[in-house]
Structure formats: structure tokens, C-alpha cells
């Protein structure tokens, strides 16, 4: 299974990517998490991308493509992967297709997680992310709160509010998403790969995941 997840910031891509990766036993490749980890470890890549992330801007295509191609050259993705947060532009989508073609591979499906903008803003401002493993919690929903406030259930890491989750930066991230998403959806729709799944603050991640699996089975 080679799966791409599309969706606005806060739509729940990260959570669905994790569930898909566990279900199909394939690696979860999340560019946002990769960049944030590099930034907090103060690596050369981190220093390159830090400014873009802080401002809610996209990291330039050449950097993102280089990092993803490198990741997709590892042996563990030979039988599949879930891509979360990549591609975000048509140029990135083209580069991904070319990189896969070179290896005689192609994508199986692209799932777009759709949610209303008003719900996204509410969600994003209540989101807490594990600094260590990237697991996402949401203090808005009882079932998505950590057992102990501020501590990750999975690894014991510290839960923080991402510095790109303040109202100004959220607005900018949503603006950029709205600008790029339509051409990206058209690109995959033309290839017959696009499937849309609805999410909402009234649905649990497990409910959305059942809909994702149903879309994959169609
Ligand atoms: P995310 O956690 O997926 O919302 O990503 C956080 C930030 O990482 C984004 O706001 C961008 O600055 C950067 N980023 C992640 N993936 C990409 C990508 N495919 N293209 C450009 N920038 C990206």
C-alpha cells in the first residue's frame, strides 16, 4: 500500500496516518514531524527550515523533495508507506511520481480528509503535541486528552503547544493550504486516485478511520 493523505492542518492527517501505518504495518512518513524534529535537534536541516515553520510558510520545494526522496530510498518503504503532509504542491506531487516511477512503483490511493474551517481553528488551538514522538492530543475532546496532563501516554515525553499553532500562524497555514489544495486534488482526481473522507469534531478518530478503511475497500 502506498498511500498519500491530504487535508488541512488540523484535519487529523497525523492521527489517521498513524492508524493506517499500524493497520497495514507500513512506515508512516510525516514531513511536518521530520522537520520539527530536525528543528528541535538544532541540525543543519533544522536551521534551514525553522524560519518557514515558525511563520507557517511552506518549506521550499527543493528542500522538501530532497528530504522525502532520501527517506523513500530506505529499504523499509519498499512494501509501502503512508505519506502525511507531502505532497503539498503539484510540483512535489510530480516529483513524487517521478521518484516512484524510477523504482517501477506508483501510488495506490490518495485520501483527502475534509473538515470545515471553523472546526479546524477550534481544534488547532487545543492541540498538544509530544515533543519526543509527535503523538497528537486534543484537550477539546475528553477521549483525546492524555491520561496525565502535559505527559505523552505513549512515550512519557513532554506535551507542548506547537509554536506554529497560534492564531496568526494558523491563519497563514490555512491560507496556504487553500491556495494549494485544489490544484493538488485535481492532479490526483485526474489520475483516478483521489478518495474523500469527511471528518468533524463530532466524529472520533476511530470513526473517521473506519470511513478511511471503507474508502480504501471501494
Ligand atoms: P505539518 O505538521 O504537516 O502541518 O507541517 C508543519 C510545517 O512543516 C508546515 O507548516 C511547513 O512549514 C512544513 N512542511 C511540512 N511538510 C511540508 C511540505 N510537504 N512542503 C512544504 N513545507 C512542509
Boltz pocket constraint, residues with backbone or C-beta under 6 A from the ligand:
constraints:
  - pocket:
      binder: B
      contacts: [[A, 9], [A, 31], [A, 32], [A, 33], [A, 35], [A, 49], [A, 52], [A, 53], [A, 54], [A, 56], [A, 57], [A, 58], [A, 59], [A, 60], [A, 64], [A, 84], [A, 85], [A, 86], [A, 87], [A, 88], [A, 89], [A, 92], [A, 164], [A, 173]]
      max_distance: 6.0
